[in-house]
Amino acid sequence: MNREQISRRDRARFLVATHPNLPLIVAIATVIMLMAALLMAHPVRAGAQEIPTISTDRPGQSTSPSILIPGSIQIEGGVQLAGDGPEGATTRTLGAPQLLLRLGVLPALELRLQGELRHVRMEGSGGETTERGIAGVALGTKIGITPERGAIPEMALGVTLGLPVGEDAFRAAAIAPAFYLATRSGLGTTLNLYTNIGGAWDGTSGAGSGFYTAALWNAFSEKVSGFVEIYGALASGAAPSHAADAGLSYIVHPAIQLDLSGGTGITGSATDYFINGGISLRLPL
């Protein structure tokens, strides 16, 4: 074995030692890419049954009111890097991967499971501390209420139950419920307005908060769309949090979407910045 081979082996051991979740991240990414390759190997042919274009709940903070096609499963995954705090007292958070699994059950009902592997690094006058592990695990459902009819927007009701599982530093002490109304209003042939309004409870103190999102999406072509968005949260006894983001999505295949987005805080209580990229796949069961 030569020195170069030893060096590569040592670097691999160092990466695994410093990032214990790396093998799982690589395994998940490999599975997603293999599924994408299988879908790409079966292109849409002229005269064949039309495959509906994928509709996702990413990128951005707004959840779409669209319901997943019954009898299909959708995997929406991404990686997000966020930073917060002044120089000398910063917090860096890496979510890799962030996963949302959607299962189409009925024409107006889907089931959802979400979570992420989170790595948080905090730097301050006392030095550096890190926390890592599973975070944000939640079960949920989305129920279609009505399609768009004239001035009435497309609407759906979403319910999420955050579960007290995962790394101690990230999980709630009890179930953390949230609900929201998701809407979509067509403003033209290519422009749509998406909104969410709802409430959430943290599962630890019992304190509740209200949240909102509003996103303008425009289809620049059959494959490329972009959005700008504002979102925030309001809670009694806490400073309001408002932020903005923007991004693009690209339809690689009717069942595959790539996306990239980034955002910044508007108020001091919001996260200073984040950047997020991901891939979504829809598969038949």
C-alpha positions as CSV (number, residue, x, y, z in Angstrom):
1,M,0.0,0.0,0.0
2,N,1.5,3.3,-1.0
3,R,1.4,6.6,0.9
4,E,-1.4,8.0,-1.3
5,Q,-3.6,5.0,-0.4
6,I,-2.8,5.4,3.3
7,S,-3.6,9.1,3.1
8,R,-7.0,8.5,1.5
9,R,-7.8,5.9,4.1
10,D,-6.9,8.2,6.9
11,R,-8.9,11.1,5.5
12,A,-11.9,8.7,5.2
13,R,-11.5,7.7,8.8
14,F,-11.2,11.3,9.9
15,L,-14.5,12.2,8.0
16,V,-16.4,9.4,9.6
17,A,-15.0,10.2,13.1
18,T,-15.9,13.9,12.9
19,H,-19.2,13.3,11.0
20,P,-20.7,10.1,12.4
21,N,-23.8,10.6,10.3
22,L,-21.8,10.7,7.1
23,P,-22.3,7.0,6.1
24,L,-26.1,7.3,6.5
25,I,-26.2,10.6,4.5
26,V,-24.2,9.0,1.7
27,A,-26.4,5.9,1.8
28,I,-29.6,8.0,1.6
29,A,-28.1,10.2,-1.2
30,T,-27.1,7.0,-3.1
31,V,-30.6,5.5,-2.9
32,I,-32.2,8.7,-4.1
33,M,-29.8,9.1,-7.0
34,L,-30.4,5.4,-8.0
35,M,-34.2,5.9,-8.0
36,A,-33.8,9.1,-10.1
37,A,-31.6,7.1,-12.5
38,L,-34.3,4.4,-12.8
39,L,-36.9,7.1,-13.6
40,M,-34.7,8.8,-16.1
41,A,-34.2,5.4,-17.8
42,H,-37.9,5.4,-18.6
43,P,-38.6,8.6,-20.5
44,V,-42.0,9.8,-21.5
45,R,-42.8,8.5,-25.0
46,A,-45.1,10.2,-27.5
47,G,-48.5,8.4,-27.5
48,A,-47.9,6.9,-24.1
49,Q,-50.1,7.7,-21.2
50,E,-49.2,11.2,-20.0
51,I,-47.3,11.3,-16.7
52,P,-48.5,14.2,-14.5
53,T,-45.8,16.7,-13.7
54,I,-44.5,16.4,-10.1
55,S,-45.9,18.9,-7.6
56,T,-43.8,19.4,-4.4
57,D,-43.8,21.2,-1.1
58,R,-40.3,22.5,-1.7
59,P,-38.4,24.8,-2.1
60,G,-39.6,27.6,0.2
61,Q,-41.6,27.7,3.4
62,S,-45.1,27.5,1.9
63,T,-46.8,24.1,1.7
64,S,-48.9,23.6,-1.5
65,P,-52.6,22.7,-1.2
66,S,-52.1,20.0,-3.9
67,I,-52.6,16.4,-2.8
68,L,-50.3,13.7,-3.9
69,I,-51.7,11.2,-6.6
70,P,-53.3,8.2,-4.8
71,G,-51.1,5.1,-5.0
72,S,-47.8,6.9,-5.2
73,I,-45.1,7.9,-2.8
74,Q,-43.0,11.1,-3.1
75,I,-39.6,11.7,-1.5
76,E,-38.6,15.3,-1.1
77,G,-35.0,15.7,0.2
78,G,-32.6,18.5,0.7
79,V,-29.6,19.9,2.4
80,Q,-29.7,23.2,4.3
81,L,-27.0,25.4,5.8
82,A,-28.1,28.2,8.1
83,G,-26.3,30.8,10.2
84,D,-27.4,33.0,13.0
85,G,-25.9,35.4,15.6
86,P,-23.2,38.1,15.6
87,E,-19.5,37.5,15.1
88,G,-18.2,35.7,18.2
89,A,-21.6,34.3,19.2
90,T,-22.6,32.4,16.1
91,T,-24.7,29.3,15.5
92,R,-24.3,27.3,12.3
93,T,-26.9,24.6,11.6
94,L,-26.6,21.9,8.9
95,G,-29.6,19.8,8.1
96,A,-28.3,16.9,5.9
97,P,-30.5,15.3,4.8
98,Q,-33.8,16.9,5.3
99,L,-36.5,14.4,4.3
100,L,-40.3,14.6,3.7
101,L,-42.1,11.4,2.6
102,R,-45.6,11.8,1.2
103,L,-48.0,9.0,0.6
104,G,-51.0,9.5,-1.7
105,V,-54.0,7.7,-0.1
106,L,-57.1,9.2,-1.5
107,P,-57.8,12.0,-4.1
108,A,-58.2,14.4,-1.2
109,L,-55.9,12.8,1.4
110,E,-52.2,12.2,1.8
111,L,-50.0,11.1,4.8
112,R,-46.7,12.7,5.6
113,L,-43.5,11.8,7.6
114,Q,-40.7,14.2,8.0
115,G,-37.4,14.6,9.8
116,E,-33.7,15.5,9.4
117,L,-30.2,14.8,10.5
118,R,-29.1,18.0,12.2
119,H,-25.6,19.2,13.1
120,V,-25.4,22.4,15.2
121,R,-22.2,24.3,16.0
122,M,-22.3,27.1,18.5
123,E,-19.3,29.4,19.0
124,G,-19.1,31.9,21.9
125,S,-16.7,33.3,24.5
126,G,-16.7,30.0,26.3
127,G,-15.5,28.1,23.2
128,E,-17.3,25.9,20.7
129,T,-20.0,23.3,21.4
130,T,-21.7,20.9,19.0
131,E,-24.9,18.9,18.9
132,R,-25.9,16.4,16.3
133,G,-28.6,13.8,15.7
134,I,-32.1,13.2,14.4
135,A,-34.4,16.2,14.7
136,G,-37.8,17.5,13.6
137,V,-39.5,14.1,13.3
138,A,-43.2,14.6,12.7
139,L,-46.2,12.7,11.3
140,G,-48.9,14.6,9.4
141,T,-51.7,14.7,6.9
142,K,-53.0,17.1,4.3
143,I,-56.6,17.1,3.3
144,G,-57.9,18.7,0.2
145,I,-60.9,21.1,0.8
146,T,-61.7,22.6,-2.6
147,P,-60.2,23.1,-6.0
148,E,-59.8,26.6,-7.4
149,R,-63.2,28.0,-8.5
150,G,-63.2,31.5,-9.8
151,A,-62.3,33.8,-6.9
152,I,-62.2,30.9,-4.5
153,P,-58.6,29.6,-4.2
154,E,-57.6,25.9,-4.1
155,M,-57.4,25.0,-0.4
156,A,-56.2,22.2,1.9
157,L,-55.9,21.7,5.6
158,G,-52.7,20.4,7.0
159,V,-52.1,18.8,10.5
160,T,-48.7,17.9,11.9
161,L,-47.7,16.1,15.1
162,G,-44.1,16.7,16.1
163,L,-42.9,13.5,17.9
164,P,-40.7,13.4,21.1
165,V,-38.1,11.3,19.4
166,G,-34.5,11.9,18.2
167,E,-31.6,13.7,19.9
168,D,-32.4,15.1,23.3
169,A,-31.1,18.5,22.4
170,F,-33.6,18.8,19.5
171,R,-36.7,17.0,20.6
172,A,-39.8,18.2,22.4
173,A,-40.8,16.8,25.8
174,A,-44.3,15.9,24.4
175,I,-46.2,15.8,21.1
176,A,-46.1,19.2,19.4
177,P,-49.2,19.8,17.2
178,A,-49.5,22.3,14.4
179,F,-52.2,23.0,11.9
180,Y,-52.4,25.3,8.8
181,L,-54.6,26.3,5.9
182,A,-52.8,26.1,2.6
183,T,-54.1,28.0,-0.5
184,R,-53.2,28.6,-4.1
185,S,-54.7,31.4,-6.2
186,G,-54.0,31.7,-10.0
187,L,-53.1,35.2,-10.9
188,G,-52.5,34.6,-14.6
189,T,-51.4,31.8,-17.0
190,T,-48.0,31.5,-15.3
191,L,-48.3,33.3,-11.9
192,N,-49.6,31.8,-8.7
193,L,-49.9,33.0,-5.1
194,Y,-49.5,30.4,-2.3
195,T,-50.3,31.2,1.3
196,N,-50.2,29.3,4.6
197,I,-51.6,30.5,7.9
198,G,-51.7,28.4,11.0
199,G,-50.7,27.8,14.6
200,A,-48.1,25.6,16.4
201,W,-47.3,24.5,19.9
202,D,-43.7,23.7,21.0
203,G,-44.5,20.5,23.0
204,T,-42.3,21.6,25.9
205,S,-43.7,24.7,27.6
206,G,-47.1,24.5,26.0
207,A,-46.6,27.9,24.4
208,G,-48.2,28.5,21.1
209,S,-47.5,30.7,18.1
210,G,-49.0,31.7,14.9
211,F,-47.3,31.6,11.6
212,Y,-47.8,32.7,8.0
213,T,-46.3,32.4,4.5
214,A,-47.0,34.1,1.2
215,A,-45.1,33.1,-2.0
216,L,-45.4,34.3,-5.6
217,W,-44.4,31.5,-8.0
218,N,-43.9,32.1,-11.7
219,A,-43.4,29.5,-14.4
220,F,-40.7,30.8,-16.8
221,S,-41.0,27.7,-19.0
222,E,-42.4,24.2,-18.8
223,K,-39.4,23.2,-16.8
224,V,-38.2,26.2,-14.8
225,S,-40.1,28.1,-12.1
226,G,-39.1,30.6,-9.6
227,F,-40.5,32.2,-6.4
228,V,-40.1,35.0,-3.9
229,E,-41.6,34.7,-0.5
230,I,-42.1,36.3,2.9
231,Y,-42.9,34.3,6.0
232,G,-42.8,34.6,9.8
233,A,-44.2,33.8,13.2
234,L,-45.8,35.7,16.1
235,A,-46.0,34.5,19.7
236,S,-47.1,36.2,22.9
237,G,-44.2,37.5,24.9
238,A,-41.7,37.1,22.1
239,A,-40.4,39.4,19.4
240,P,-42.0,38.8,16.0
241,S,-40.0,36.9,13.5
242,H,-40.1,37.8,9.8
243,A,-37.9,36.6,6.9
244,A,-37.8,36.4,3.1
245,D,-36.5,33.9,0.6
246,A,-36.4,33.1,-3.1
247,G,-35.4,30.2,-5.3
248,L,-35.8,28.2,-8.5
249,S,-37.0,24.7,-9.4
250,Y,-36.2,22.6,-12.5
251,I,-38.3,19.7,-13.8
252,V,-35.7,17.1,-15.0
253,H,-38.4,14.5,-15.7
254,P,-42.2,14.6,-15.0
255,A,-41.5,12.8,-11.8
256,I,-38.2,14.5,-10.8
257,Q,-37.6,18.0,-9.6
258,L,-34.3,19.8,-8.6
259,D,-34.4,23.0,-6.6
260,L,-32.2,25.7,-5.0
261,S,-33.2,28.5,-2.6
262,G,-31.9,30.9,-0.1
263,G,-33.2,33.4,2.4
264,T,-32.4,36.0,5.0
265,G,-34.0,37.4,8.2
266,I,-35.9,40.7,8.2
267,T,-36.2,41.0,11.9
268,G,-33.5,40.3,14.5
269,S,-35.3,37.3,15.9
270,A,-35.2,35.5,12.5
271,T,-32.3,33.3,11.3
272,D,-29.7,35.5,9.6
273,Y,-29.4,33.4,6.5
274,F,-29.9,30.0,4.9
275,I,-29.2,28.2,1.6
276,N,-31.0,25.1,0.6
277,G,-30.8,22.6,-2.3
278,G,-32.7,19.5,-3.0
279,I,-34.3,16.8,-5.2
280,S,-37.8,15.4,-5.2
281,L,-38.9,12.0,-6.7
282,R,-42.4,10.6,-7.2
283,L,-42.7,6.8,-7.4
284,P,-45.6,4.5,-8.0
285,L,-46.3,2.0,-5.2
